[in-house]
Amino acid sequence: MNKGLLSVDEALEVMLAGARPVAGVEEEPTLQATGRVLARAQASTMDVPPMDNSAMDGYAVRTGT
């Protein structure tokens, strides 16, 4: 394997080692919440995209080095 690449297990170990739990919950206006973590689901007041059949699922991982 290329020395610059990690295996999936190694990458998972690195990410989990850097994970820290969120300690508290604060309410902030959406436009002022840059860099924050959502404590509960965010819902839109309109259909985005504006079509009858649309869905969006996903996840994200952010790590700092």
Phi and psi restraints in degrees (value plus and minus 20) as a CYANA .aco file:
   2 ASN   PHI     -81.8   -41.8
   2 ASN   PSI     113.9   153.9
   3 LYS   PHI     -80.2   -40.2
   3 LYS   PSI     -46.6    -6.6
   4 GLY   PHI     -99.8   -59.8
   4 GLY   PSI     -30.4     9.6
   5 LEU   PHI    -124.7   -84.7
   5 LEU   PSI     126.9   166.9
   6 LEU   PHI    -124.9   -84.9
   6 LEU   PSI     131.3   171.3
   7 SER   PHI     -93.3   -53.3
   7 SER   PSI     146.5   186.5
   8 VAL   PHI     -78.5   -38.5
   8 VAL   PSI     -64.6   -24.6
   9 ASP   PHI     -82.9   -42.9
   9 ASP   PSI     -60.1   -20.1
  10 GLU   PHI     -86.8   -46.8
  10 GLU   PSI     -62.4   -22.4
  11 ALA   PHI     -83.1   -43.1
  11 ALA   PSI     -62.1   -22.1
  12 LEU   PHI     -82.0   -42.0
  12 LEU   PSI     -62.3   -22.3
  13 GLU   PHI     -82.2   -42.2
  13 GLU   PSI     -62.4   -22.4
  14 VAL   PHI     -83.8   -43.8
  14 VAL   PSI     -65.5   -25.5
  15 MET   PHI     -84.5   -44.5
  15 MET   PSI     -64.3   -24.3
  16 LEU   PHI     -86.5   -46.5
  16 LEU   PSI     -52.9   -12.9
  17 ALA   PHI     -86.0   -46.0
  17 ALA   PSI     -49.1    -9.1
  18 GLY   PHI    -114.5   -74.5
  18 GLY   PSI     -23.5    16.5
  19 ALA   PHI     -94.5   -54.5
  19 ALA   PSI     116.8   156.8
  20 ARG   PHI    -148.9  -108.9
  20 ARG   PSI     116.4   156.4
  21 PRO   PHI     -90.2   -50.2
  21 PRO   PSI     131.2   171.2
  22 VAL   PHI    -102.2   -62.2
  22 VAL   PSI     107.7   147.7
  23 ALA   PHI    -104.5   -64.5
  23 ALA   PSI     -56.4   -16.4
  24 GLY   PHI    -160.3  -120.3
  24 GLY   PSI     157.0   197.0
  25 VAL   PHI    -144.8  -104.8
  25 VAL   PSI     112.1   152.1
  26 GLU   PHI    -149.5  -109.5
  26 GLU   PSI     129.5   169.5
  27 GLU   PHI    -119.3   -79.3
  27 GLU   PSI     108.5   148.5
  28 GLU   PHI    -155.7  -115.7
  28 GLU   PSI     125.7   165.7
  29 PRO   PHI     -80.4   -40.4
  29 PRO   PSI     123.6   163.6
  30 THR   PHI     -72.5   -32.5
  30 THR   PSI     -65.5   -25.5
  31 LEU   PHI     -90.4   -50.4
  31 LEU   PSI     -32.6     7.4
  32 GLN   PHI    -126.5   -86.5
  32 GLN   PSI      -9.7    30.3
  33 ALA   PHI    -122.1   -82.1
  33 ALA   PSI       1.8    41.8
  34 THR   PHI     -78.4   -38.4
  34 THR   PSI     111.2   151.2
  35 GLY   PHI      63.6   103.6
  35 GLY   PSI     -15.8    24.2
  36 ARG   PHI    -114.5   -74.5
  36 ARG   PSI     147.2   187.2
  37 VAL   PHI    -131.6   -91.6
  37 VAL   PSI     112.6   152.6
  38 LEU   PHI     -90.5   -50.5
  38 LEU   PSI     114.2   154.2
  39 ALA   PHI    -111.3   -71.3
  39 ALA   PSI     -38.6     1.4
  40 ARG   PHI    -170.5  -130.5
  40 ARG   PSI     147.9   187.9
  41 ALA   PHI     -81.1   -41.1
  41 ALA   PSI     122.5   162.5
  42 GLN   PHI    -122.2   -82.2
  42 GLN   PSI     113.3   153.3
  43 ALA   PHI    -137.4   -97.4
  43 ALA   PSI     122.0   162.0
  44 SER   PHI    -109.1   -69.1
  44 SER   PSI     127.3   167.3
  45 THR   PHI    -106.5   -66.5
  45 THR   PSI     -23.3    16.7
  46 MET   PHI    -158.9  -118.9
  46 MET   PSI     140.4   180.4
  47 ASP   PHI     -92.0   -52.0
  47 ASP   PSI     105.2   145.2
  48 VAL   PHI    -152.2  -112.2
  48 VAL   PSI      94.7   134.7
  49 PRO   PHI     -89.8   -49.8
  49 PRO   PSI     141.9   181.9
  50 PRO   PHI     -98.8   -58.8
  50 PRO   PSI      43.1    83.1
  51 MET   PHI    -150.2  -110.2
  51 MET   PSI     136.8   176.8
  52 ASP   PHI     -83.9   -43.9
  52 ASP   PSI     -58.0   -18.0
  53 ASN   PHI    -139.3   -99.3
  53 ASN   PSI      71.3   111.3
  54 SER   PHI    -161.3  -121.3
  54 SER   PSI     124.0   164.0
  55 ALA   PHI    -167.0  -127.0
  55 ALA   PSI     133.4   173.4
  56 MET   PHI    -161.6  -121.6
  56 MET   PSI     100.5   140.5
  57 ASP   PHI    -144.6  -104.6
  57 ASP   PSI     133.1   173.1
  58 GLY   PHI     152.5   192.5
  58 GLY   PSI     159.6   199.6
  59 TYR   PHI    -172.7  -132.7
  59 TYR   PSI     144.7   184.7
  60 ALA   PHI    -165.1  -125.1
  60 ALA   PSI     129.2   169.2
  61 VAL   PHI    -149.6  -109.6
  61 VAL   PSI     108.7   148.7
  62 ARG   PHI    -145.8  -105.8
  62 ARG   PSI     106.3   146.3
  63 THR   PHI    -146.1  -106.1
  63 THR   PSI     129.2   169.2
  64 GLY   PHI    -131.1   -91.1
  64 GLY   PSI     128.4   168.4
